């Protein structure tokens, strides 16, 4: 009740809400038939197969109460609905996580495509990537040596292309600025650099979402004195974007953890909390009351205490 008051959202009939929580509490925790031992791998596989088969004909909405008797008949154990649901959703989240990791790996591979030989199509000017031909150490040394002598020229990459014609000037340039330039800082990005990159991109990318990485490279070098490759900046940004996207899309399917302040009141020395000088008509609590009866009694008495002017609740739990 106090939690509802703090949130400023008191239901029209609070006791109905409490009764739902009590019902779920009994179904998932207090029912003496429940088995609380860990699931075996065989039991988990049975849940996976049953859930997949059930979803095929029920629009994806699984009724776990139908699985309970099947599990009991198959394994001789009666599991709560929450425990069955948690096994299913844990696997579902792992599948989503694995899929997101695969997407991240694909993004990184795309950003590091300079590791493959780039060649021009015979009929078109589009760039193609041939995984059978990578940059070799020998080619890297040739590019580095020529850049020492030609790096001051307006377009040194075209000059180097003339020396090694099977690699285009675009490929040579990209290889140099992302891998071979000796001034590149290859240490991992620090937290202040990451924060700067995020803020700069948010403030400077175009309305179409285009990011001018060359400008960002200059800003990072000016701010931190480190020359970062375009790949380093792109990889950080795309990995962060993928991670955030996964967090937003991932749905928490777990049942809310229901906790009860009433359980702290079931001791005899705490029952006096419901009594005050003006209140004498309190329903007696039988000495042999069960746990669920005590919880219901506490909920009822707390409702009377918090809503003293309500005359619409006249519920008897004990006869």
Residue, then its C-alpha position, 0 to 999 in steps of 0.5 A: x500500500x505504501x509503495x502505491x502511495x509513494x508512486x501516487x497510483x493507488x488502484x481502485x481496488x487495491x485488494x484485487x491487486x494484492x490478491x493477484x500477487x498472493x495467488x502468484x506467490x502461492x503458485x510459484x513459491x508456496x505450493x507444497x507440490x512444487x519441486x525446487x531442484x535444478x533442472x537437468x539437461x534432459x528436462x531443459x531439452x523437453x521444455x525447449x522442444x515443447x515450447x517451440x512446438x506449442x508456438x507454431x500453432x498458438x501465435x507465439x504465446x505459450x501457456x505454461x500451465x499446460x506444460x506443468x502436467x506434461x512435465x509431471x507425467x514425464x519426469x515425476x516432478x511438479x514445476x512452477x510456471x515461473x521456473x518453466x518460463x525462466x528456463x525458456x526465456x534464459x535460452x531465448x536471451x542467449x540466442x538473441x545475444x549470440x545473434x547480436x555477437x555475430x552481427x557485431x563480428x560481421x560489422x567489424x569484418x566489414x570495417x576491416x575489409x582492407x585486409x583483402x585484395x581490392x581489384x577493379x572489375x573488368x567492365x565496371x569501376x566498382x571496387x571488389x574484394x578478393x579474399x584469396x589475395x591479401x596484403x603481404x608483408x612484402x607489399x607492406x614494406x614496398x608501400x612503406x618504403x615508397x611513402x618515405x620518398x613520395x609521401x610529400x607529393x600531392x597524390x603519392x598513392x597513384x605513384x605507388x600504384x604504378x610500382x605495384x599495379x595490381x593494387x589500386x591507388x585507393x587500396x594503397x591509400x586505405x592500407x597506409x592510413x589504417x595500418x602502415x602509417x608509423x605515426x598511428x596510435x595503436x593503443x586502445x582508446x581511453x575513456x576520455x577519447x571514447x566520450x569525445x568521439x561520441x559527443x563529436x559524432x552526435x553534434x557533427x554528423x549530417x541530417x542523413x546520418x553521414x559521419x565525416x571520419x577524416x574531420x574526426x581524426x583531425x579533432x582527436x589528434x588535436x585534442x589528445x595528440x594521438x593519430x587514430x586510424x579511421x578503422x579504429x574510430x569506426x569500429x568503436x562507434x559501430x560496436x557501441x551502436x550494435x551494443x545499444x541496439x541490442x539492449x533496446x531490442x532485448x525484452x525482459x521476459x522474466x516474471x517480476x520478482x514479487x516481494x512482500x513486506x507482509x512476510x515480516x509481519x507474520x511474527x506475533x510481536x509485529x501484529x501489533x502494528x495494525x492496532x491503535x487506540x481507536x481500532x478494536x474491530x480486528x479480525x482474530x487470527x487463528x493460531x493454526x493459520x497457514x502461511x497463505x492465510x496469514x498473508x491474506x489476513x495481513x493484506x486485509x488488515x493493512x487495507x483497513x488501516x490504510x483506507x479506514x473510510x472504506x466500507x465496501x470491504x467485508x471479507x472473511x477469511x476464517x470460519 
